[in-house]
Amino acid sequence: EGMRLAGRYGREVLDIAARFVKVGVTGDEIDRIVHAACLERKCYPSPLNYYRFPKSVCVSVNEVICHGIPDCRPIQDGDIVNLDVTVYVEYKGKFYHGDLNETLLVGNCDEESVKLVKCAYDCLKAACEMIKPGTMYRDLGATISHVAAANNCSVVKGYCGHGIGTLFHTTPNVPHYKKNKAVGIMRPGHTFTIEPMINLGASWQDTSWPDNWTAVT
C-alpha cells in the first residue's frame, strides 16, 4: 500500500507539471511547480540533493536522454520534453519512492520527433505486456530492441530500469537492450521501473555534460 500511495502521488504531481509544459515556460518554473506539489502532499521530491542533483525534477529536452537539470531556458515550439518525477512518501512509519515519467510533444513537432516519442511508447507498452510472475528481467530487453529496430531506432545502453521501494534505486537492474545479462525473475510483490530510452537512427551511444548529470545523444 505504501508503494501504491507513492505511485498515486507521483502521478498527481506529474500531471500537474505536465499541464505547464508549453511554449515560453522554463524548466526552473516547472521545478518550482513540482516542488510545491510535492510539499502539498507531504512528500519529498526524491531527486533533490540525490548525489548532489540540484533540483526537484528532471526536465530533459530534445537531445537530452535523461537527468536534465531544469534551468532558465524557455520551452520552444517543436520541443519534446520529458518530465521525470519521483516522490518520497511516508506510510505507516515507513518511507517509499514512487518514480514515473512522461514525454510531451510541444506545439508543432516535426515528423521525426513524433515518430521517436511513439516508438518509445510502443517499446514501453510491449515490455509492460510481459510483466507477470516468472518473466526473466533480461528478456524485456529483446522485446524492446525488436520494437525499436522495427522503427529504425536504437536503445540507449547506458541507463536502465531498476528496482524501487524504500530505496530510490535498488535491484533488480532492468536493461532495455537485447543480449543483456540481467539477473532475476519477476515475483509477486516486486516493484521496479521500465523506462526505455530510445534514439533515432542506429547510434545508441550517449555522452554526459560537465554537470555530471545531463545525458545526451
FENSULJO-V86221 format. One record per backbone hydrogen bond with DSSP energy under -1.0 kcal/mol. CO is the residue of the C=O (numbers start at 1). NH is the residue of the N-H. E is the energy in kcal/mol with one decimal. If there is no record, write none. Layout:
CO;NH;E / CO;NH;E
This chain:
1;5;-2.3 / 2;6;-2.2 / 3;7;-2.6 / 4;8;-2.3 / 5;9;-2.7 / 6;10;-2.4 / 7;11;-2.1 / 8;12;-2.2 / 9;13;-2.5 / 10;14;-2.6 / 11;15;-2.6 / 12;16;-2.0 / 13;17;-2.5 / 14;18;-2.7 / 15;19;-1.2 / 17;20;-1.6 / 18;21;-1.4 / 20;22;-1.3 / 22;25;-1.9 / 25;75;-2.9 / 26;30;-1.8 / 27;31;-2.5 / 28;32;-2.0 / 29;33;-1.9 / 30;34;-2.6 / 31;35;-2.5 / 32;36;-2.3 / 33;37;-2.4 / 34;38;-2.2 / 35;39;-2.1 / 36;40;-2.2 / 38;43;-2.9 / 39;42;-1.8 / 44;88;-2.1 / 45;48;-1.6 / 47;50;-2.4 / 49;52;-1.0 / 50;53;-1.5 / 53;49;-3.3 / 58;84;-2.3 / 60;82;-3.1 / 61;64;-1.9 / 63;217;-1.9 / 66;215;-2.1 / 68;59;-2.0 / 71;28;-2.5 / 75;24;-3.0 / 76;79;-2.0 / 79;106;-2.6 / 80;62;-2.7 / 81;104;-3.1 / 82;60;-2.6 / 83;102;-2.0 / 84;58;-1.9 / 85;100;-2.8 / 86;46;-1.4 / 87;98;-2.4 / 88;44;-2.1 / 89;96;-2.7 / 91;94;-1.6 / 94;91;-3.3 / 96;89;-2.8 / 98;87;-2.0 / 100;85;-2.6 / 102;83;-2.7 / 104;81;-2.7 / 106;78;-2.8 / 107;109;-1.2 / 110;114;-2.0 / 111;115;-2.4 / 112;116;-2.4 / 113;117;-2.3 / 114;118;-2.4 / 115;119;-2.4 / 116;120;-2.3 / 117;121;-2.1 / 118;122;-2.8 / 119;123;-2.4 / 120;124;-2.2 / 121;125;-2.9 / 122;126;-2.4 / 123;127;-2.0 / 124;128;-2.6 / 125;129;-1.6 / 127;130;-1.7 / 128;131;-1.5 / 132;135;-1.9 / 135;186;-3.1 / 136;139;-1.6 / 137;140;-1.2 / 139;143;-1.2 / 140;144;-2.4 / 141;145;-2.7 / 142;146;-2.0 / 143;147;-1.9 / 144;148;-2.5 / 145;149;-2.7 / 146;150;-1.9 / 148;151;-1.2 / 148;153;-2.5 / 149;152;-1.8 / 152;201;-1.9 / 154;199;-2.8 / 161;174;-2.5 / 162;193;-2.6 / 163;170;-1.8 / 165;97;-2.8 / 167;165;-2.1 / 170;163;-2.2 / 172;163;-1.1 / 174;161;-2.6 / 184;137;-1.8 / 186;134;-2.7 / 187;190;-2.1 / 191;164;-1.8 / 197;156;-2.7 / 199;154;-2.5 / 207;216;-3.1 / 209;212;-2.0 / 214;209;-2.4 / 215;65;-2.7 / 215;66;-1.1 / 216;207;-2.5
